[in-house]
């Protein structure tokens, strides 16, 4: 006879299982909201996000993984993952900003070369 109900892991709670099923989505939404707040707020910058991320990731590595309470373990995983994603957003924004600056410099050099090489109107 086959069982139709999934097995429940020992030491888990209903809330912990609910969080575990949705933790990636929750972490992504937290990272998106944090990125939007950082983008539109002048008080929260990339250094604030980096410091928060280091603290949360250190907490997860030191204590979060060994927590006995399933809900706290899931919440610490969500927090650590969202902060790691926030760090990726900062790195991505830095790279895009760098690419934009290089593109502007290239366009400026091309424009200057074009302007100074035009001898017909000199």
N, C-alpha and C positions, 0 to 999 in steps of 0.2 A: 504494500500500500504506500503510495507516494504522499508526502506532506505538501500542502499547498501554501502554508504559512512559512515565511522566512525565519531562520533561526535568529534568536536574539543573543547578542554577545553578552557574556557575563560582565557585570560591573557597569553596564550602560543604563541610562535612564531614557525615558520617552523624549524629554527635551534634548538630551545629548544626541540621540539618534536623529531627531528632527534637524538639529544643527549640522550634524555630520552629512546628512543628505544634501544640505543647501550651503555648505560652508564655502565652496568655491564661488558661487554666485554672490554670497554676502560679502566675501573678501573683495571681489571685483567692484561691487557697488560702493563699498567703503573707500576703495582706492580712487574711484571716479569722483565721489563727493569730495574727498580730500584734495584731489587735483583741482577741482573747480574752485574750492575755497582758496587754495593757494594761488590760483590764477587771477582771481578777482579781488583778493584781499591784499592790502599792502602790509598788514601786520604779520602775516604768516608767509615766510619765504622758504627758499629751498634749504637753508641751514636749519631752520626750525623743524622741517620735515625730516631731514637727515638725522638730527639729534633724537627726535621722537622714534624714528625707525631703529636706530642703534639700541636705544633703551628697551623698546618692545621686543626686538629680536633677541637681545641678550637675556631678557626675562624668559622668553620662550625656551631658549636653549638651556638655561640653567634650571628653571623650575616648571615651566609650562608643560613639558612633555611627560613629567613624572607625576603630575597631579592625580590624585585619587578620584576626585569628583569629575565625572565625565563632562558635565556642562562647562566647567572651568577649563578643562583640557581643550575642548572644542573652541571655546571663546578665545583662548590664548593662541590657538592655531590660526583662527580667523584674523586676529589682530596682527600676528607676525606676518602672515601672507599678505595682508593689505598693505603693511608697511614696506615689505619687499617690493611689491608692485609700485608703491609710491616712489621708491628709489629708482626703479626702472623708468618711471615717467620723468623724473628729474634728469636722468641721464639722456633720455630720448629728446627732451626739450633742449638740453645743452647741445646735443649733436645737431638738431635742426637749426638752432640759433647760429652755431658755427658754420653750417652749410649756407645759411642765408648771408652771413657776413662775407664768406668767401665768394659767393655769387655776386654780391654787390661790388666787391673789390674787382672781380674779373670784368664786370660790366663797365666799371669806371675806367679801368685800364684800356679796354677796347675802345671806349668813347674818346679817351684822351689820344690814343694812337690815331684814331680816325680824324679827330679834329686837327692834330698837329701834322698829319701827313697830307692834308688837303692844301695844296700849294696854289690852286687856281685863284683863290680869293685873297691871297696874302699880299 
